[in-house]
């Protein structure tokens, strides 16, 4: 058995380290053209921020209380949070949030907050909700109800109404998904609000907008995505639509709700109001750079171009006899799973006989054409595009 360099505790020569890092970078760059199965934008150049990654930036604790010292970026975090709060039309005098490690932490914080409000509540989420929801429910010791979805991944609102009514003796924590993982379906948040308003059940309504939340809000400011008096929390991912080179996200709520979890200042000089305590300050700079350099107009144009490319991909696949579809708002194109060679080369996400490609900003028309050519070249008998996979288990039903 050969020993790896450095395994014996000796230092590795600088030139060997640089060669190893160069190989990692080369592999990452080479994969950009064909990694179309997962939602990560690649069109924003973040290289001007590279020198800042040589310093520790620790945004420990609450974004609105600065810690001792200067090695943090809370000023930029606050600006980013206000930008997102404005986007989602949060009340100017009643907003709070922080930058998370990603969508999962955002969902975990939202459920943590909701549990503080309603300790005996049931969590309701759709069968197509993000895979982090059952994990967060388990971590927090909550009970959950899995709500049915339609063939395209959107929540079955009649089923939600039945389940809430069946368990009317317990408060409800309802999670609406704005951009499901496989089809980018967006649950109808205003409809869910109206449904909950007609019941006597106390509730917390959370919107998981990791993928589609920001693009939809930029497109038309839909009431779906307003952090108003009836939507209690929203989480989004920073590295999907905004393509940050490190995973991150944003969770937003109202300060009047967050104060139920408030803590006293401690030895760090700040208040411990977040899940993670110490948090990297670099994502604040990355998100600040993206929204400052592109602005609403530039970000909206990126979303529109991505949707146009997704529509083009649907037509190209149909032209070659490969059925495909997308939701009107979506970057995601759904189709029957092609050959293993195609799914491996293009890193496609697949489930229950169907796959998708996601036309995130940075994906090109040339890449779509090359993908379609590979589908044709390795084609054969189509598999069923819409088998139903029902490996979904409700803890309470």
Buried (B, 14 or more C-beta within 10 A) or exposed (E): EEEEEEEEEEEEEEEEEEEEEEEEEEEEEEEEBBBBBBBBBBBBEBEEBEEBBEEEBBBBBBBBBBBEEEEBBBEBBBBBBBBBBEBBBBEEEBBBBBBBBBBBBBBBBBBBBBBEBBEEBBBBBBBBBBEBBBEBBEEBEBBBBBBBBEEBBBBBBEBBBBBBEEBEEBBBBBBBBBBBBBBBBBBBBBBBBEBBEEEEBEBBBBBBBBBBBBBBBBBEEBEBBBBBEBBBBBBBBBBBBBBBBBBBBBBBBBBEBBEEBEEEEEEBEBBBBBBBEEBBBBBBBBBBBBBEEBEEEEBBBBBEBBBEBBBBBBEBBEEEEBBBBBBEBBBBBBBBBBBEEBBEBBEBBBEBBBBBBBBBBBBEEEBBEBBBEBBBEBBEEBEEBEEEEEEBEBBBE
